[in-house]
Amino acid sequence: MNRPKNAVVILLDSLNRHMLGAYGGREFDTPNLDRLAARSVKFRKHFTGSLPCMPARHDILCGALDFLWKPWGSVELWEDAITRQLHTAGVTTQLISDHPHLFETGGENYHVDFTAWDYLRGHEGDPWKTRPDPSWIGSPKFFDRFMPYDNSRGWFRGEADFPGPRTMKAAADWLDENAGHHDRFFLFVDEFDPHEPFDTPEPYASMYDPDWEGPHPIWPPYIVGGVEKGVLTERQARQIRSLYGGKLTMIDHWLGKVFDALDRQGLWDDTLVILCTDHGHYLGEKDVWGKPAAPIYEPLGHIPLMIAAPGLAAGDCEALTTSVDIHATLTDLFGVSGDVRQRTHGRSLLPLLSGAVTSVRDWLLTGVWGREVHLIDGKHKYACAPPGANAPLEMYSNRWSTMPTHILTKEQEMPYPDQRAQLDRMPGSAIPVIHQVWDASDPAPFWAARRFSGNHLYDLDEDPGEDRNLAGTALEADYRDRLKAALEELEAPAGQFLRLGLA
């Protein structure tokens, strides 16, 4: 591999690895993702870190797992997004995105240190319009609360007006306009598709389920046992899955325009191109739908990662990797690893790509704040849940926020700090941080309030479908010890050990 001087990172939200042609999927068409795979190293054991959307972006842009400390949030006072170091190093940085959470409470400071940024409006929860197009009659939902998309959707007159296509066109235009004008650049394309709402124009809306009659159910439920519990019929389930496929194929088509620009400008010769995601999306696997409160099974947590670089031969990589490793790779590429203020948890993938090493880590942790903590070593996955009450629930942050749901009040989404708060320190930082502990009388943020199904332990080699739970066997004792050691190495808060019964 020849060392690139630029980097393009394309994040497609909720991208299901098992549905991509490059990873053996045959259900939906992804010709441009396959086109990238043909010139890339495909990582076979790449997994999520912090979940869901904003925590995953924190992994990538700040390089530090944060789900052990907070549920959702912005760049903190004691840390920087990678763009701060790149600015100091003279690298031009550009964000192009239609991702609403980057511009809501809880997403502060991720975009501010980019040299420039472009926000394409109208996706999901983006408060873009104050009223709907009066000609738009709406789409069915699985909940009855208003969503900002209800006002935005009718203003998309054709395929090119949807946020995803506009984002990809803007990225392609930026490459055409800027190639050769900057000594070094970092382009981050944060694309919210194929995230719900699974709303597309024809031909995509009917592409994979042409016999469906009536409006399309573009808002999937978040539930375990959707068909079993009667929330979905088998027919509706097939339709929802097909709508995801339509959106996947549509954004794949527009992604091709970015690759066309890389072709036109000869940028493959000096640019590292990374295709990644934050997490997958359940579409009926184990009768799970959306991203509900459940262990992180393979469809959600085992995610795609493709990297193309000049002189790099296409192939597969079996090394264990996770989202914070993308940050470490970029700081290594641009020579700014020593300038990062916060404690980070990633490992650069450049030695893997060059063939200097065959592995960069022996284990990783993944999870959602207040839920199970998962240890993955490439062979087994261990999900450890609280043995009793989900307590203590605690948060370390100077920027108080959680996921903006648009269906709850702020007080319901996240209790405010109160007289129980104290000043503490984050590992690697001397800056005081608010440390808040809640009890059973407090409303718990979103996923943390849902029930648990006990511990889960799976042999991913022998049981990739995760059908045989090995929790309770002698093997679990070994993995409990491994998880405790991993948490100690990360200097996880003491409350996590108590909550998980590992103290």
N, C-alpha and C positions, 0 to 999 in steps of 0.2 A: 504494500500500500504506500502511495506517495502522500505525504502529509498535506492535507488540504489547508487552505487559508481562510475559507468561508464556511458557514454552516447554515443550513435550512432545516428547521424542525417543523414538521407538520403533525399536529395532534388532531386526530379525528375522535370526537367524544363518543363513548359507548360503542366502540368498535369491537365486534365479536370475532375473535381469532378463529374460532372453529367454523365460521361462515365464509372465510376468505379462501379463494381458490388457491392462493399460495401456500395455505396451511391445510389443504385437502378438502376444503368446502366445495360442494357442488350444487348447493341449493339456490344460490343467488349469483348473478354475474358481477364480477369485480375485475374487469380487464385491465384497468390502469394500475390498480394495486398489484395485480399479477405482473404488469409491465415493470413496476419498480422492483418487485421481488426477483425478476430475472437478472438484475444487475446488483443485487444486494446480498448481504449476509442476513439470513433470517434467524432470529434467536428463538430457539425452541423451548427454553425454560425461563421465559421472562414473565414476571409476576408483578401485581400491584404492590404498592406500599401503603401510603395513607389514602383513605377513601372518605367520601366520594369526590365530587368535581374539584372544588377548591383545594382541599387537602392534597389531592394528587398533583395539582399544579404547583403547590408549595414544594412538594418533593422535587419536581423537575426544575423549577426556577430558583429555589433556595437550597436544595440539596439536603434538607434535613427532614426526617420523619417527624410529623407533628401530631399524629393521631393519638399518641400516648399522653399528650399534654392538653390538647384542646380539640373541640369538635369541628371547627370550621373557622377560617379567619384569614386575615391579611398578613402582609409582611410586617414583622414586629420591629420594635425599636432597636432590638439587639442584633438584627440581621439585615442582609441585603439580598435582593434578587440579583441574579448573575449579571444583569444589565449594568449594575453599578460598577462592578469590576471591569466590564467590557468598555464602558465609557472612559474610565481612567486609562485603559490600555489603548484608546484611540480606535476602537472597533465601532463601526456604525451599526446600530440596532434598530429593527423595525418590527412592530407588532401589527398583525392584521387579523381581526377576529370579529365574530358575531356572537361571542359567548357572553350572555348577559351578566353572569356572576362576577366577571372581572370588573364590572362597573356598578355593583351593588354594595350595600353594607356587608362587610365580611370579605370583600375582594379588593380592599384598598391597597394601593402602593405596588401592585404587580406591574402596572403599565407606566408608572410615572418616570422611570429611569430609562425607558426606551428613547432613542434619539427621536423617533417619531412613532405614532400609532394611529391606526385607522379602525374605527368601530362601525361595522355594518349592522344596521338596526333591524329589529322586528322579530327576533327569535324568542320562543318560549315565554319567559317572564319579563322580557324587556318592555318597559313602559314607554313605548314609542309613539302611540297614537292615543288621543283622548276619546275617540269614538270609533265604532266599527264602520266599515263601508256599508251603507244601507242596503246594498244589493246582496250582501253575504248572509246566508241563512244559518250558518254555523255547522258545527260537527258534534257528534255525541261525545260525552265524557263519561268517565266512571266516578266522577264526583261532581257536586253541583255548585262549587264555588267558582267565582269569576277568575279568569286568568288573563293577564295582559295580552296574550296572543289572540284573544277573542276580538280585541280592537285592531290588531295588526293584520291578521290573516287576509281580510278582504281587500287590502291594498296591494297584494301581490297579483299582478294582472297576468303574469305568465311565468314560465320556468326561470327565466333570467332575473326575475324580481325577488325570488326567494333568497333569504339570507345566505344560505350555503353557496349557491352559485355566485352571488355577488362577492362573497369572501374570496373564493378561488380565482375569480376574474381579477380582483384587486391584487392578489398575490402575484398572478402572472404578469399583470401590468407593472407592478413594482420591479420585478426582475428585469423586464424589458427596458424599463426606464433607468435603472440604476446599475446594471451590469457594466463593469469597467470604470465606474465613477467613484468607487470607494476602495481604499487599500484592502480593507477586510470588512466583512459584514456578517451579521447574524440576523436572519429572518425567522421569526416565530409566527407560524400560521396556526392560530388556535380556533379550529372549526368545530362548531357545536353539533353538526350532523355527524352520524345518524341518530343523535339523541332525539327523544320525543319532544314535541308532538310528531308523530309519524305521518306528516301531512306533505303530500307531493302532488304536483299536477300530473295529468296524463302525459305520457303512457305509463309512468311509474306507478301511479296509484292502483292500476289494475294489472300490472305486469305479471305478478305471481299468484293472483287469485282472480282471474277474469270473470268468474261466475258469481262473484259477490254482488248482491243487490242492495241498494240503499246507501245512505251516508256511511263514510268510513269512520270507524272508531279510532281516532288518531291519538287518544290519550290512554295508554295502557294502564291497568291497575298495578299497584305495588302490593303483592300478596303472595303468601305461601299457600299452595293448594287452591289456586284460582278456579280450576274446573271442578275439582272435588267438592269445593264449598258452594258451587253454583253461582259464583260471581261471573264466570264466563261459561258459555256453551262451547262445545268442541268446535262448532262452526265459527264462533267469534274468535276463538283462540287461533285457528288457522288464518283468519283474516288479519289479526294483529301482527302475527309473525310475517305475513306477506307484506304488510305495510312497512315494517322495518326493512325488509329486503328491497322494497322499492326505493326507500330513502337511501339505503346503502348504495344501490346502483346509480341513483342520481348523483350523489356526491362523488362517487367514483368517476363518473363521466366528467364532471367539472374539475376534479383533481388532475385529470389528464391535461388540462390547459396549463397547469403549473409545470408539469413535466415537459410540455411542448416549449414553454419559455426557457426552461433549463437547456433543452436541446438547441433552440435558436441561438442562445447566448454562449454556448459552449461551456456552461458552468459545471458540467459533470467533471471537467478536467481539474478543477481546483476547489471543489465544494463538497463538504460532507453533508449528506442528506439523510435525515432521520425521520422515519414514519412511526408514530407511536399513538397510544391512547391513554386515557386515565383509568378505564375499567371497561368491562363488557356490560351486557344487559341481558337479563334472563328473559327468554321468550318461550317458556313452557318446559324447559329442561327441569325435571323433577317436579313439574307443575308449579314452578316458581316463576313469578312475573315481576318485571321491573327491577328495583334494587331494594327489596324489603328487608326487614330485620331477620336475618338468617345467617348461618355460617357462609363464608365466602367460598362457594363451590367453584369448580373449574371454569364454567362459562363466564363468570364475573371476574375472577381473579387471575386466570391464566391468559395473558394478553399478548397481542402481537408486537413485535419490534423488528423493524427492518432498517439496515444502515447501508447506504451506498457511499463509496469514496473512490477517488481516482486511483487506479491501479489495483483496486481490491477485487479479487475474484468472487463471483457469486457462490453461495453455498449455505450451509447450515452451521449454527453454533449451538452446542449443547450445554454451554456454561450457564450456571444459575445467575440471573440478573434481576434487577428491580428498578423502579422508577428513579430513585435518587442517583442511580448510576449514570443516568443521562446528564444530570448536572455535572457530575465529576468528569464525564467525558468532554463536555464543552469547556470546562475550566482548564482541563489538560490541553485540549486542542488550541485554545487561545493563550495559553501560558499564564493564567491568572490564578492557579490553584492556591498559591501562597498568599493571595490577597483577600481571601474570603474570611469575614469576621466571625461568623457563627460556626458552631460545631456542626460538621456535616457527617453524613453516613454513607456516602456513595463510593463506588470504586470505578475508576476510569475503564472504559471498554476499549480504548485504543490499543493496549497490549494484546487483547484478544484478537482484534482485527489484524494486527501486524503478525500474529502468530508467536509473539514472544512468550505468552502464557496460554494455558488451556482453561484456567478458571480464575475468578477474581473474588469469590466469596463462597463460604460453606453453608450459609443459611441466610434467611431474610425474615423480616417480620412484616405482616400486613394486617390491616383491620380498619374498623370504623370506631371512632371514639365512643366509649361507653358500651361497646359490644365485645364479642370474642376477640382475643388476640391470637393470631395465627403464626405459627412457626413452620417454615417450609425449608427443607434441605435438599430438594430435588428428587428425593426418593419418597418421603412421607410429608404429609400436611397434618399439623396438629392444631386444632382450634380449641382454645381453653376459655370456658365460660365461667362466670361467677358461680360458686357452689351454693350460694344462698341469695340473699338480697344483693342487688346490683349496687354495692356500696363499698367504700366511699366513691362518690362521683366528684371529681375535682377538675379544676381548670387552671392553667397557667397562661395568662395573657395580659397584655396592656391595651389590647384593642378588642373590646367585648362584643362578640358577635357569634351567630351561628347561621346555619343554612337558611336563607330567606325562602320561606315556603309559599308565600302569597295566599295561604289559606289559614294562617294562624296570626295572632297578634304577636308583637315583639315580646310581650311578657310570657306568652305561651311558648315561643320559640326558644327563649333563653332567660333564665332568672338573672336578675342584675346582681352585681356584687353587693354585699351587705356587711354588717358588723362582724361577720365571721371571717372576712377576708384578712389576709396577712401578706406582708412583703416577703418574697422568697427570691431565689436565683434559678435561672436556667443553666443546665450543664454547659460549660464553656463561656458563660457570660457573667459579668459583674454588675450588669444593669438590674435594678430591682424590678420584680415582676409581681403582679397581683396573683395570689394563690387563693382560690375560693373552693371551699368544700360545701357540698349540699347534702341534705338528708332526705328521708322519705317524704317529708311534707312539701318538698319543692317540686315544681313541674320539671321533669327531665327532658332535655332537648331530644326531640324526635326519636331516632333509633334506640336510644338508651332506655326509653320507657317500655319497649316491647319485650315480650317473653323470650326466654332462651330454651334451647332444646338439648341442653347438656353439652358435654365435651364431644369432640369429633376427632377421629384419627384415621387417616386413609393412607393406603399404600398406592401412590399415584402410578407406579409402574404396573402393578398387578391388577389394580382396580381403578382405572382412569375415570370410570363413571361414578366413583365414590358411593358405591352401594353397600359396602361392608365396613361398618364403623368398628374400628379396633379399640375404641376407648373402653376402658375397663379391663383390658388384657395387661399382661406384664409389660408389654411394650410402652404403654402409656406412662408408666413411672419414669422410664428413661426420658421420654419427651417432655414431661413436666420439669425434670431437672435441666434439660437443654433449654427450655423456654425461660426458666428462671435465670440461667446463666446469661442468656442473650439479653434479657431485660437489665440485668446487672451491668453488662458491658455497655449498654446504651445509657446507663445512669437514669433509668426510668423512675418516675416518682414512686415514693414508698406506697402511696395509695393504690397503685396498680397491683402490687404484690398482695396487698390486703384484699382488694376487690376480687382477684382471681384465685384466692386461697393458696398463694405461693409464699406467704410470709413465714 
